[in-house]
Amino acid sequence: MYLHPGESDYFSAGEAECVFMARTFNVGVAICADPGQPMHAERTVHRGAEIYLNSVLSAGGYEQDTGLLKSYAERYRMPVLMANYCGPSGGWKPVGKSAAWNAQGELIGQAPEDRAALVIMKLQDQKCSGQVICLSEQES
């Protein structure tokens, strides 16, 4: 929905927020600059999202980015996940640390900064838990 400067050379903005059914949950999707726009999260919830899934490349503004995602979890009472790249890309040095928050805004899982990992959120019986699985050895 929202593009950073220069992205329009390669991508075009969507016309509506993306929400899809996964098993029994409506999942809202945010890509890159979308979660930085509070209106995106609000409209995604209005389209029926019960979980907010974010794929981002957060480098210098990680604390601000994660602060927004935590606030969306709290405000909309929904679990929020963030997948963040952890290696150099296009001149950027992303910080990794993919993360997950439960519907109360509590951090329930966070990947390390220095290696690839999966952050898994489990939703069962109105309970939400997180797990981190490292996929590579720590870089030296």
C-alpha positions as CSV (number, residue, x, y, z in Angstrom):
1,M,0.0,0.0,0.0
2,Y,2.8,2.4,0.9
3,L,6.1,2.7,-0.9
4,H,9.5,4.2,0.2
5,P,11.1,6.6,-2.2
6,G,12.5,4.8,-5.2
7,E,10.4,1.7,-4.8
8,S,7.9,2.9,-7.4
9,D,10.6,2.2,-10.0
10,Y,10.0,-1.5,-9.3
11,F,6.7,-1.8,-7.4
12,S,3.2,-0.3,-7.5
13,A,1.1,0.4,-4.5
14,G,-1.9,-1.8,-3.8
15,E,-5.4,-0.6,-3.8
16,A,-6.7,-2.3,-0.6
17,E,-5.2,-3.9,2.5
18,C,-4.7,-7.7,2.2
19,V,-6.5,-10.0,4.6
20,F,-6.7,-13.7,4.0
21,M,-8.0,-16.7,5.9
22,A,-5.4,-19.1,7.3
23,R,-7.0,-22.0,9.1
24,T,-9.5,-20.3,11.4
25,F,-7.8,-16.8,11.5
26,N,-8.1,-13.8,9.3
27,V,-4.5,-12.6,8.7
28,G,-3.7,-9.1,7.7
29,V,-0.5,-8.5,5.7
30,A,1.8,-5.5,5.8
31,I,4.9,-5.2,3.6
32,C,7.9,-2.8,4.0
33,A,6.5,0.7,4.7
34,D,3.0,-0.4,5.4
35,P,3.3,-0.9,9.2
36,G,4.9,2.6,9.5
37,Q,1.5,4.1,8.6
38,P,-1.0,3.7,11.5
39,M,-3.9,4.0,9.1
40,H,-2.8,0.8,7.4
41,A,-3.1,-1.2,10.6
42,E,-6.5,0.4,11.3
43,R,-7.9,-0.3,7.9
44,T,-6.5,-3.9,8.0
45,V,-8.4,-4.5,11.2
46,H,-11.6,-3.0,9.7
47,R,-11.2,-5.5,6.9
48,G,-11.4,-8.3,9.5
49,A,-7.8,-9.0,10.4
50,E,-7.3,-10.9,13.7
51,I,-3.5,-11.3,13.3
52,Y,-1.2,-8.6,11.8
53,L,1.8,-10.2,9.8
54,N,4.6,-7.8,8.8
55,S,7.5,-8.4,6.4
56,V,9.9,-5.5,6.8
57,L,13.5,-4.4,6.4
58,S,14.2,-2.5,9.6
59,A,17.7,-1.0,10.0
60,G,18.2,2.3,11.7
61,G,14.7,2.7,13.1
62,Y,14.1,-0.7,14.8
63,E,13.0,0.7,18.1
64,Q,10.5,3.0,16.5
65,D,9.2,0.2,14.2
66,T,8.8,-2.3,17.0
67,G,7.2,0.3,19.2
68,L,4.5,0.8,16.5
69,L,3.9,-2.9,16.1
70,K,3.6,-3.3,19.9
71,S,1.1,-0.5,20.0
72,Y,-1.0,-2.1,17.2
73,A,-1.1,-5.4,19.3
74,E,-2.3,-3.4,22.3
75,R,-4.7,-1.1,20.5
76,Y,-6.4,-3.7,18.4
77,R,-6.0,-6.6,20.8
78,M,-4.5,-8.9,18.2
79,P,-1.2,-10.8,17.9
80,V,1.4,-9.1,15.7
81,L,4.4,-10.7,14.0
82,M,7.4,-9.0,12.3
83,A,9.8,-10.8,9.9
84,N,12.9,-8.6,9.5
85,Y,15.8,-9.4,7.2
86,C,19.1,-10.0,9.1
87,G,21.8,-9.6,6.4
88,P,23.1,-6.8,4.2
89,S,20.7,-5.9,1.4
90,G,20.7,-3.1,-1.1
91,G,23.1,-1.0,0.9
92,W,21.1,-1.4,4.1
93,K,22.3,-3.3,7.2
94,P,19.1,-4.7,8.7
95,V,19.2,-5.6,12.4
96,G,17.3,-8.9,12.3
97,K,15.5,-9.5,15.6
98,S,12.2,-10.6,14.0
99,A,9.6,-10.6,16.8
100,A,6.1,-11.5,17.9
101,W,3.7,-9.8,20.4
102,N,0.6,-11.3,21.9
103,A,-2.8,-9.5,21.9
104,Q,-1.8,-7.6,25.1
105,G,1.4,-6.2,23.4
106,E,3.8,-8.4,25.4
107,L,6.9,-9.5,23.5
108,I,6.6,-13.4,23.3
109,G,9.5,-14.1,20.9
110,Q,12.5,-12.2,19.4
111,A,15.2,-13.6,17.1
112,P,18.8,-12.7,17.6
113,E,20.4,-9.8,15.7
114,D,23.3,-11.8,14.3
115,R,21.8,-14.9,12.7
116,A,18.9,-16.2,10.7
117,A,16.0,-17.5,12.8
118,L,12.3,-18.4,12.7
119,V,10.0,-16.7,15.2
120,I,6.9,-19.0,15.6
121,M,3.7,-17.9,17.2
122,K,1.3,-20.6,18.5
123,L,-2.4,-19.7,19.0
124,Q,-4.4,-22.3,20.8
125,D,-7.4,-22.2,23.1
126,Q,-7.3,-18.4,23.4
127,K,-3.6,-18.6,24.4
128,C,-0.7,-17.2,22.5
129,S,3.0,-18.3,22.9
130,G,6.2,-17.8,21.0
131,Q,9.2,-19.8,20.1
132,V,12.5,-18.9,18.3
133,I,14.5,-21.4,16.3
134,C,17.9,-20.3,15.2
135,L,18.8,-21.5,11.7
136,S,22.5,-20.6,11.6
137,E,25.4,-20.4,13.9
138,Q,26.3,-17.1,15.5
139,E,28.5,-15.0,13.2
140,S,32.0,-14.2,14.5
